[in-house]
Amino acid sequence: MTFFGTQSGPAVHALVIGVGAYPYLAGGQHASATAELDFPGMGQLTSPLRSALAFARQLMTGGQGRWNLPLGSLDVLLSCAPDDPFPEAAGQPYRDPTIDNIRTAFESWAKRSSAHPDNIAVLYFCGHGLQSGSQLLLASDFNRFGASPFAQAFDFDLTRLALQQSGPRTQCFVIDACRTDCLDRALSGATPLAYPDPFRARVCENELVLRMPPFDEATARLQAVSHLTAALLRALDGQAATLDDAGDWVIRTADVHRAIGALFLEEIGIPSLACGVEAQSNGGAVLLRLPEAPVTRLTVSCRPVPPASLTTLTCVPPDPPGGPEVHCGEPCRGGDDDSSGPSLEWQMEVRAGFYVVSARSATTTASRLHSAYPPRSRAILEMAPCR
């Protein structure tokens, strides 16, 4: 899946790293007798391989849309956990994401990314991570030398600062790794992949950073794409889309920032969390363009609650006039946990855009124009007596 094009103009340049095998941690073929005690809870992973490959495919194909710039290069480093039954990885010539291979790949990627100021630089990492004063990302040979295990880790935050000074104007960082507390550890050997210059100006104007909050854990189901990466793929497939000034559906860095939290909560199946994804963005560079309006979820609520068996709902796009109605499905009772009281709700999937939603019962009626934007929208109809 590694790709190096001959694009001379602005392009997307991506470095994708997925570390599933850690030979020197618990469960690894070279793990020491004390590895599990030295780094409790840290062993072999099945999600990084699948997550990195899924993200790399999105870069190659564009998913439901297309990237705003052509793909200039895609460098993929992967390792598969022992006994992980993943046929796609068998026999593939992926380079092992050791610290030496990561540094070599990073230097080449950074050079390609900074070759044109209008390039889009993308750095993706999925694997083990720790949090000290900075976030540390662990290469596959982490803990190879017990006396200095962090020699096979790198400081992401300092690396990011260095790229802000030397890379292109648009940069995206996806760090799908834990930020487990290691403030009490001696971190000898953990250095950045590049050092920032305190006297150099920042050139990055559009930036997107997605990762877990400090001291939180990244999550995934066994042998599945991680929750954060799954949410990101949905965002890039249209669930973060907005209309630009020309009326086209696009996905900007700021749009992903806006949508990623709600999509992440849907992926983990929890309606709300005190902390979700730490998302940071500056600027509003367009990442992808969609050929048509994306599908979004629309919930229509009627208050006060009319009799469900006697209430009908219609949802019709106003343009073009006389367009087909949306199938609204069957209503259900909702809003019991809402301070505004219970309601009758319809949930449906529609193409993003504007709709005239109308509810009518034997005694009440309501109608309004409502916009449906991804990832989800809600319209509330206050039912008034029919005249």
Rosetta blueprint (number, residue, H / E / L):
1 M L
2 T L
3 F E
4 F E
5 G L
6 T L
7 Q L
8 S L
9 G L
10 P L
11 A L
12 V E
13 H E
14 A E
15 L E
16 V E
17 I E
18 G E
19 V E
20 G L
21 A L
22 Y L
23 P L
24 Y L
25 L L
26 A L
27 G L
28 G L
29 Q L
30 H L
31 A L
32 S L
33 A L
34 T L
35 A H
36 E H
37 L H
38 D H
39 F L
40 P L
41 G L
42 M L
43 G L
44 Q L
45 L L
46 T L
47 S H
48 P H
49 L H
50 R H
51 S H
52 A H
53 L H
54 A H
55 F H
56 A H
57 R H
58 Q H
59 L H
60 M H
61 T H
62 G L
63 G L
64 Q L
65 G L
66 R E
67 W E
68 N L
69 L L
70 P L
71 L E
72 G E
73 S E
74 L E
75 D E
76 V E
77 L E
78 L E
79 S E
80 C L
81 A L
82 P L
83 D L
84 D L
85 P L
86 F L
87 P H
88 E H
89 A H
90 A L
91 G L
92 Q L
93 P L
94 Y L
95 R E
96 D L
97 P L
98 T L
99 I H
100 D H
101 N H
102 I H
103 R H
104 T H
105 A H
106 F H
107 E H
108 S H
109 W H
110 A H
111 K H
112 R H
113 S H
114 S L
115 A L
116 H L
117 P L
118 D L
119 N L
120 I E
121 A E
122 V E
123 L E
124 Y E
125 F E
126 C E
127 G E
128 H L
129 G E
130 L E
131 Q E
132 S L
133 G L
134 S L
135 Q E
136 L E
137 L E
138 L E
139 A L
140 S L
141 D L
142 F L
143 N L
144 R L
145 F L
146 G L
147 A L
148 S L
149 P H
150 F H
151 A H
152 Q H
153 A E
154 F E
155 D E
156 F H
157 D H
158 L H
159 T H
160 R H
161 L H
162 A H
163 L H
164 Q H
165 Q H
166 S H
167 G L
168 P L
169 R L
170 T E
171 Q E
172 C E
173 F E
174 V E
175 I E
176 D E
177 A E
178 C L
179 R L
180 T E
181 D E
182 C L
183 L L
184 D L
185 R L
186 A L
187 L L
188 S L
189 G L
190 A L
191 T E
192 P L
193 L L
194 A L
195 Y L
196 P L
197 D L
198 P L
199 F L
200 R L
201 A L
202 R L
203 V L
204 C L
205 E L
206 N E
207 E E
208 L E
209 V E
210 L E
211 R E
212 M L
213 P L
214 P L
215 F L
216 D L
217 E L
218 A L
219 T L
220 A L
221 R L
222 L L
223 Q L
224 A L
225 V L
226 S L
227 H H
228 L H
229 T H
230 A H
231 A H
232 L H
233 L H
234 R H
235 A H
236 L H
237 D H
238 G H
239 Q H
240 A L
241 A L
242 T E
243 L E
244 D L
245 D L
246 A L
247 G L
248 D L
249 W E
250 V E
251 I E
252 R E
253 T H
254 A H
255 D H
256 V H
257 H H
258 R H
259 A H
260 I H
261 G H
262 A H
263 L H
264 F H
265 L H
266 E H
267 E H
268 I H
269 G L
270 I L
271 P L
272 S L
273 L L
274 A L
275 C L
276 G L
277 V L
278 E E
279 A E
280 Q E
281 S E
282 N E
283 G L
284 G L
285 A L
286 V E
287 L E
288 L E
289 R E
290 L L
291 P L
292 E L
293 A L
294 P L
295 V E
296 T E
297 R E
298 L E
299 T E
300 V E
301 S E
302 C E
303 R E
304 P L
305 V L
306 P L
307 P L
308 A H
309 S H
310 L H
311 T L
312 T E
313 L E
314 T E
315 C E
316 V E
317 P L
318 P L
319 D L
320 P L
321 P L
322 G L
323 G L
324 P L
325 E L
326 V L
327 H L
328 C L
329 G L
330 E L
331 P L
332 C E
333 R E
334 G E
335 G L
336 D L
337 D L
338 D L
339 S L
340 S L
341 G L
342 P L
343 S E
344 L E
345 E E
346 W E
347 Q E
348 M E
349 E E
350 V E
351 R E
352 A L
353 G E
354 F E
355 Y E
356 V E
357 V E
358 S E
359 A E
360 R E
361 S L
362 A L
363 T L
364 T E
365 T E
366 A E
367 S E
368 R E
369 L E
370 H E
371 S E
372 A E
373 Y L
374 P L
375 P L
376 R E
377 S E
378 R E
379 A E
380 I E
381 L E
382 E E
383 M L
384 A E
385 P E
386 C L
387 R L
